[in-house]
Amino acid sequence: MPAPMMAPMMAITPLSVTVSRARLTYGGTLLFSDLTLELQAGRTTCLLGPSGVGKTTLLRILAGLAEPEPPTCVSTGDGQPLAGRIAYMAQQDLLLPWLTVQDNVLLGDRLRHLRPDAARVERARALLDRVGLAGRERDRPAALSGGQRQRVALARTLMEDKPLVLMDEPFSALDAITRLRLQETAAETLAGRTVLMVTHDPLEALRIGDRLHVMTGRPAVMGPALEPSGPVPRPVDDPGLLALQAELLRRLAE
C-alpha cells in the first residue's frame, strides 16, 4: 500500500551550523576537548561512537539544553541564534500522559499558545498514519507500547517544521522492520533540513546519513567524515553500503 499523502513541510532556507573548540568534562574526567563538528546546510549528519563518549551531550549543547564549557562555540551560517529554530527528539519519548496521541503530536502548538487549525490537525493525522498509528489518535500514551510511543515522538518532531532537527537514537525501541520503514519516513520528510542524528547503528547511519562521523577515544576525537553515495534512504542490500558498514565498524573499534 503506498504511503499516505500529506501536505509538504514548509519551505525553509537550509541552515549550516558549526560547533567549534567544544570541551566537556564529567566527574572530573575530560571527555573531549577542542572538538569541531560541521553540519552542512540541508544535509543529514550522523554521529556514532561508544556509550559515554559524549555524543548526547554534544547534541544537548546544540539544543541549548546543556551549558557549554568554554571555549565551546556554536555558530550558524546566517549569524542568527539557534533559539526557536530547533526540533529535538530525545532518547525518551517524553509524551504527556494526560494528552491524546494527536494532542502530543501537536504539543508544539499548545506550548506556543496556538490553536491548531484544520490544516495542522490534518497534517498531524497524516504523520500518525505515516508512522503506522492511524486510528490511534484519541488513545492515551499508556495504551501504547514502547515502540508505538517512540513513533508518536517521531511524528511530533516531524510536525515542528524547523530548519535544524536533532535526533538522539530515534528508532532504538523499534523492531527491525518498523525501524527500516521509519528511517525511510524520516529521510523523506526531513529532506532539505539540516539534521544531526546520534545512533549506535552503523547501517542506519549509512541508509539515511549524508555525512557520518565517529567519536572515539578518551578524550574523544572526531573522525573524518564518511560520505556514502546515492540518494537516501539507501537500500539495505546495497553491496557498497555493506562495505562501508565494515569500515564504520573498524572505526568504532579503534
C-alpha positions in Angstrom: 0.0 0.0 0.0 1.5 3.4 -0.9 2.4 5.9 1.9 -0.4 8.3 2.6 -0.1 11.8 1.1 0.4 14.8 3.3 1.0 18.5 2.9 4.7 19.2 2.4 6.8 20.7 5.1 7.3 24.5 4.8 10.0 25.8 2.5 12.9 26.8 4.8 16.2 28.2 3.8 18.9 25.5 4.6 20.9 26.3 7.7 24.5 25.4 8.4 25.7 25.0 12.0 29.2 24.6 13.4 30.3 23.5 16.8 34.0 24.5 17.4 36.5 24.1 20.2 33.9 22.1 22.1 35.0 20.9 25.6 33.3 18.6 28.1 34.3 17.3 31.5 32.2 14.9 33.6 33.1 13.9 37.1 36.5 15.4 36.8 37.2 13.4 33.5 37.9 15.2 30.3 35.6 13.6 27.7 36.5 15.8 24.8 38.4 19.0 24.1 38.9 21.2 21.0 36.3 19.2 19.1 34.8 20.5 15.9 31.6 19.4 14.1 30.2 21.0 11.0 26.6 20.4 10.0 26.2 21.2 6.3 23.1 23.0 5.3 20.2 20.8 4.2 22.1 17.5 4.9 21.8 14.8 7.5 24.9 14.2 9.6 25.0 11.0 11.7 27.2 10.8 14.8 28.3 7.4 16.1 30.5 6.3 18.9 30.6 4.1 22.0 28.4 4.9 25.0 29.8 7.6 27.3 31.9 9.3 24.7 29.8 12.5 24.9 27.5 12.2 21.8 24.3 13.0 23.6 25.8 15.9 25.5 27.1 17.4 22.2 23.5 17.1 20.9 22.1 18.8 24.0 24.6 21.6 23.7 23.3 22.4 20.2 19.7 22.1 21.5 20.5 24.7 24.3 19.8 22.0 27.0 23.3 21.8 28.3 25.6 24.6 29.3 28.7 24.5 27.1 32.1 24.7 28.7 34.4 27.5 27.5 35.8 27.8 24.9 32.9 25.9 23.1 31.3 28.0 20.3 28.2 27.3 18.4 27.7 29.4 15.2 25.2 29.4 12.3 25.8 30.1 8.7 23.4 33.1 8.8 24.8 34.5 12.0 21.4 34.3 13.8 20.8 32.5 17.1 19.5 28.9 17.0 16.8 29.5 19.6 13.4 28.8 18.1 14.8 27.0 15.1 15.3 23.5 16.5 13.2 20.4 16.7 14.7 17.9 19.3 13.9 14.3 19.7 15.4 12.8 22.9 16.1 9.1 23.7 13.0 9.1 25.9 9.6 9.7 24.2 8.6 12.4 26.8 4.9 12.1 25.9 2.5 13.8 28.2 0.3 11.1 29.7 -2.8 13.2 30.0 -2.9 14.2 26.3 -4.1 12.1 23.5 -1.7 10.8 20.8 -2.9 13.5 18.4 -2.5 16.3 21.0 1.0 15.0 21.8 1.9 15.4 18.2 0.5 19.0 18.3 2.2 19.8 21.6 4.4 22.5 20.0 1.4 24.5 19.0 0.0 24.2 22.6 3.3 25.4 24.1 3.3 28.4 21.7 -0.3 29.1 22.8 -1.7 28.5 19.3 -4.9 26.7 18.5 -4.2 24.2 15.7 -6.2 24.9 12.6 -7.8 22.3 10.4 -4.6 22.0 8.2 -2.4 21.4 11.2 -4.7 18.8 12.6 -4.8 17.1 9.2 -1.0 17.1 9.0 -0.7 15.6 12.5 -3.1 12.8 11.5 -1.2 12.2 8.2 2.0 11.9 10.1 0.5 9.4 12.5 -0.7 7.5 9.5 2.9 7.6 8.1 4.4 6.1 11.3 1.8 3.4 11.4 -0.6 4.8 14.1 -3.7 5.6 12.0 -6.8 5.1 14.2 -4.9 5.7 17.5 -5.2 9.5 17.5 -7.5 9.5 20.6 -5.6 7.0 22.6 -3.5 8.0 25.6 0.2 7.1 25.8 -0.5 4.5 28.5 -2.3 2.4 25.9 0.7 2.2 23.6 3.8 0.0 23.5 7.3 1.5 23.9 7.8 1.4 20.2 4.5 3.0 19.4 5.3 5.8 21.9 8.6 6.4 20.1 6.7 6.6 16.8 4.5 9.3 18.3 7.6 11.2 19.4 8.9 11.0 15.9 5.7 12.3 14.4 5.8 15.2 17.0 9.4 16.0 15.9 8.5 16.0 12.2 5.5 18.2 12.9 7.6 21.1 14.0 9.0 22.1 10.6 12.2 23.5 12.0 15.4 24.1 9.9 17.6 22.2 12.4 16.5 18.8 13.6 18.4 17.0 16.4 17.6 13.3 17.0 19.0 11.0 19.7 18.6 7.3 18.9 15.1 8.0 17.4 14.5 4.4 16.3 16.1 2.5 19.2 12.9 1.0 20.6 11.6 -0.3 17.3 11.6 -3.8 15.8 13.8 -4.2 12.7 11.1 -3.9 10.0 9.4 -0.9 11.6 12.8 0.7 12.1 13.6 0.4 8.4 10.2 1.9 7.5 10.6 4.8 9.8 14.1 5.5 8.6 12.5 6.0 5.2 9.7 8.2 6.5 12.2 10.4 8.4 14.6 10.6 5.4 11.7 11.6 3.0 10.0 14.0 5.4 13.2 15.8 6.5 14.7 16.2 3.0 16.3 19.6 2.8 16.5 20.1 6.6 19.8 20.2 8.5 19.7 17.1 10.7 22.1 15.7 13.3 21.3 12.2 14.4 23.1 10.2 17.1 22.9 6.5 16.5 24.6 3.3 17.6 23.6 1.5 14.4 26.1 1.8 11.5 23.6 0.5 8.9 21.0 3.0 10.0 23.6 5.9 9.6 24.6 4.6 6.2 21.0 4.4 5.0 19.9 7.9 5.8 23.1 9.9 6.5 24.8 12.2 4.0 27.9 12.6 6.3 28.9 10.2 9.0 31.3 10.9 11.9 32.7 8.5 14.5 33.7 9.8 18.0 36.1 7.5 19.8 38.8 7.7 22.5 39.2 9.4 25.9 39.4 12.3 25.4 37.3 11.7 22.3 38.3 12.8 18.8 36.0 13.3 15.8 36.9 11.1 12.9 36.9 12.3 9.3 33.5 12.4 7.5 32.4 9.3 5.6 30.1 10.2 2.8 28.0 7.4 1.3 27.0 7.8 -2.3 23.5 7.7 -3.7 20.1 9.2 -2.6 18.6 8.4 0.8 17.1 6.2 2.0 19.6 3.8 0.6 18.7 0.1 0.2 19.9 -2.2 2.9 21.2 -4.8 0.5 23.4 -2.3 -1.4 26.9 -4.0 -1.6 28.6 -0.7 -1.4 26.7 0.1 1.8 27.7 -3.2 3.4 31.3 -2.5 2.6 31.1 0.9 4.2 29.4 -0.7 7.2 32.6 -2.8 7.7 34.6 0.4 7.6 32.4 2.1 10.2 32.7 -0.9 12.5 36.5 -0.7 12.1 36.5 2.9 13.1 34.2 2.2 16.1 36.7 -0.4 17.3 39.7 1.9 17.3 
